[in-house]
């Protein structure tokens, strides 16, 4: 899996807004053969439990 972009948070806002396409891409990446949910979550800057939900 390759990362197509990086997000730099410069404001004090803590919550990120994920589009439906971004959510589907992360789930699809976690379902790829040999991928682990933990690895995909870390690469996306998420806590693992957020992707397991």
C-alpha positions in Angstrom: 0.0 0.0 0.0 1.3 3.5 -0.8 0.2 6.7 0.9 -1.0 9.2 -1.6 -1.0 12.2 0.7 0.0 13.5 4.1 -2.1 15.7 6.3 -0.5 18.4 8.4 -2.7 19.7 11.1 -1.8 23.3 11.9 -5.0 24.5 13.7 -6.2 23.8 17.2 -9.0 21.7 15.8 -8.6 18.1 17.0 -11.2 16.2 14.9 -10.5 15.2 11.4 -13.3 14.9 8.9 -13.0 11.8 6.7 -14.8 11.5 3.5 -16.7 8.3 2.6 -14.1 7.6 -0.1 -11.2 7.9 2.5 -13.0 5.6 4.9 -13.6 3.0 2.2 -10.0 3.2 1.1 -8.7 2.6 4.6 -11.1 -0.4 5.1 -10.1 -1.8 1.7 -6.4 -1.4 2.6 -6.9 -3.3 5.8 -8.5 -6.2 4.0 -5.7 -6.6 1.5 -3.8 -10.0 1.8 -0.9 -9.6 4.2 -2.1 -6.2 5.5 -2.7 -5.7 9.2 -5.2 -3.3 10.6 -2.6 -1.9 13.0 -0.2 -1.1 10.2 -2.9 0.6 8.1 -4.1 2.6 11.1 -0.6 3.8 12.0 0.1 4.8 8.4 -3.1 6.9 8.3 -2.4 8.5 11.6 -5.2 6.8 13.4 -5.4 5.0 16.7 -5.9 1.3 16.0 -9.2 1.2 17.8 -10.6 3.8 15.4 -10.1 1.5 12.4 -11.4 -1.6 14.2 -14.7 0.1 14.8 
